[in-house]
Amino acid sequence: MKIVLDTSVVLTAFFFGGPSRQIIESVARGRTAAYATREIAAEYKEAVARMASKKAGGLRPNLLLPFTTRLHMIETTPRAPLCRHPGNEKFLSCALDAKAYYIVIGFKELYLRNQGKRVPMMTAEGFSQLLRLCES
């Protein structure tokens, strides 16, 4: 299943566990195909490093490696703005160009402009449940 992960899902996975961690583990095992651009992958790494520096004792330096080595890296094509928050454009463009089934989000929604182009969004909890159903 092709997905694009919002950065909040990646952060939650590495620092709090739960459904987000199950998704990251599925990607690391090659069971789920996660797509990203260089910009998205850099944002994942930067966000995890920033959070790790705040955590007492830090985290091992190669923490993201099993996950990031499994990311399917793509280039996106420029397009008209698709969402209300410019920081989310990269996730939407990546999902459209990867022909992803879902954008997995940690928060309730990414605000889309009505452009007629849709990629379903699902919370990490919802996608984790879907993974469990598919694996059983």
VOTORZA-216922 format. One record per residue (C-alpha): residue number from 0; x, y, z. Coordinates in Angstrom, 3 decimals. Layout:
N
- seq, px, py, pz
- NUM, X, Y, Z
...
# end
This chain:
136
- seq, px, py, pz
- 0, 0.000, 0.000, 0.000
- 1, 1.461, 3.378, -1.013
- 2, 1.392, 6.102, 1.629
- 3, 2.931, 9.458, 2.480
- 4, 3.554, 10.168, 6.157
- 5, 3.097, 13.531, 7.781
- 6, 6.064, 14.508, 9.977
- 7, 3.913, 14.392, 13.109
- 8, 3.408, 10.645, 12.539
- 9, 7.169, 10.083, 12.334
- 10, 7.826, 12.099, 15.497
- 11, 5.081, 10.317, 17.407
- 12, 6.431, 6.934, 16.294
- 13, 9.950, 7.543, 17.569
- 14, 9.107, 9.367, 20.785
- 15, 5.748, 8.049, 21.923
- 16, 5.068, 4.752, 20.115
- 17, 1.517, 3.560, 19.609
- 18, -0.134, 3.288, 16.187
- 19, 2.463, 5.571, 14.581
- 20, 5.258, 3.210, 15.593
- 21, 3.376, 0.255, 14.111
- 22, 3.244, 2.116, 10.794
- 23, 6.963, 2.973, 10.866
- 24, 7.784, -0.657, 11.670
- 25, 5.631, -1.804, 8.746
- 26, 7.592, 0.537, 6.457
- 27, 10.943, -0.616, 7.913
- 28, 9.980, -4.253, 7.270
- 29, 8.989, -3.468, 3.683
- 30, 5.302, -4.291, 4.210
- 31, 4.126, -0.733, 3.512
- 32, 5.550, 1.529, 0.801
- 33, 6.135, 5.033, 2.143
- 34, 6.975, 7.765, -0.371
- 35, 8.868, 10.989, 0.245
- 36, 10.779, 13.726, -1.491
- 37, 14.216, 14.891, -0.400
- 38, 12.547, 17.847, 1.306
- 39, 10.177, 15.591, 3.271
- 40, 12.950, 13.172, 4.293
- 41, 15.081, 16.117, 5.445
- 42, 12.142, 17.429, 7.477
- 43, 11.733, 14.007, 9.150
- 44, 15.430, 13.915, 10.090
- 45, 15.515, 17.516, 11.296
- 46, 12.352, 17.149, 13.392
- 47, 13.578, 13.929, 15.030
- 48, 17.008, 15.447, 15.729
- 49, 15.405, 18.558, 17.235
- 50, 13.152, 16.459, 19.477
- 51, 16.022, 14.136, 20.439
- 52, 18.165, 17.081, 21.534
- 53, 15.419, 18.032, 23.994
- 54, 15.145, 14.486, 25.357
- 55, 17.370, 13.675, 28.317
- 56, 20.059, 11.218, 27.264
- 57, 19.293, 11.713, 23.571
- 58, 18.734, 8.916, 21.083
- 59, 21.063, 6.768, 19.066
- 60, 22.329, 8.605, 15.962
- 61, 21.083, 6.037, 13.420
- 62, 17.580, 5.781, 14.864
- 63, 15.864, 6.666, 11.587
- 64, 18.016, 4.438, 9.377
- 65, 15.765, 1.339, 9.153
- 66, 12.883, 3.630, 8.223
- 67, 14.612, 6.102, 5.897
- 68, 16.392, 3.392, 3.892
- 69, 12.961, 1.985, 2.997
- 70, 11.501, 5.291, 1.817
- 71, 10.692, 5.443, -1.888
- 72, 12.216, 8.752, -2.940
- 73, 10.512, 10.672, -5.746
- 74, 10.676, 14.068, -7.435
- 75, 7.448, 16.055, -7.564
- 76, 6.124, 18.210, -10.356
- 77, 5.322, 21.864, -9.670
- 78, 1.594, 22.603, -9.455
- 79, -0.823, 25.252, -8.279
- 80, -1.232, 25.476, -4.497
- 81, -3.397, 22.663, -3.150
- 82, -3.772, 23.486, 0.501
- 83, -4.295, 26.390, 2.841
- 84, -1.057, 25.868, 4.758
- 85, 2.046, 26.189, 2.542
- 86, 4.027, 23.790, 4.776
- 87, 1.714, 20.942, 3.798
- 88, 2.089, 21.387, 0.026
- 89, 5.043, 19.022, -0.107
- 90, 3.033, 16.131, 1.375
- 91, 0.106, 16.633, -0.965
- 92, 2.300, 16.961, -4.057
- 93, 4.259, 13.871, -3.065
- 94, 1.072, 11.859, -2.542
- 95, -0.344, 12.922, -5.906
- 96, 2.858, 12.161, -7.821
- 97, 3.385, 8.835, -6.026
- 98, -0.261, 7.920, -6.610
- 99, -0.446, 7.164, -2.897
- 100, -3.524, 5.555, -1.425
- 101, -3.370, 7.689, 1.718
- 102, -1.634, 10.534, 3.449
- 103, -1.253, 9.346, 7.027
- 104, -1.641, 12.249, 9.405
- 105, -1.235, 12.733, 13.117
- 106, -3.694, 15.542, 13.430
- 107, -7.272, 15.771, 12.305
- 108, -6.684, 17.190, 8.854
- 109, -4.500, 18.950, 6.377
- 110, -6.551, 21.740, 4.924
- 111, -7.039, 21.268, 1.185
- 112, -8.153, 23.828, -1.296
- 113, -10.896, 22.588, -3.549
- 114, -8.826, 21.629, -6.586
- 115, -10.688, 18.458, -7.524
- 116, -7.581, 16.374, -6.794
- 117, -7.918, 14.134, -3.802
- 118, -5.749, 11.806, -1.812
- 119, -7.647, 10.292, 1.111
- 120, -6.230, 11.196, 4.500
- 121, -6.282, 8.841, 7.417
- 122, -5.114, 9.240, 10.983
- 123, -2.237, 7.067, 12.183
- 124, -4.666, 5.189, 14.407
- 125, -7.018, 4.479, 11.498
- 126, -4.200, 3.363, 9.204
- 127, -2.717, 1.160, 11.925
- 128, -6.094, -0.564, 12.240
- 129, -6.185, -1.054, 8.477
- 130, -2.707, -2.617, 8.585
- 131, -3.809, -5.044, 11.296
- 132, -6.814, -6.063, 9.206
- 133, -4.643, -6.609, 6.128
- 134, -2.111, -8.695, 8.066
- 135, -4.680, -10.996, 9.667
# end
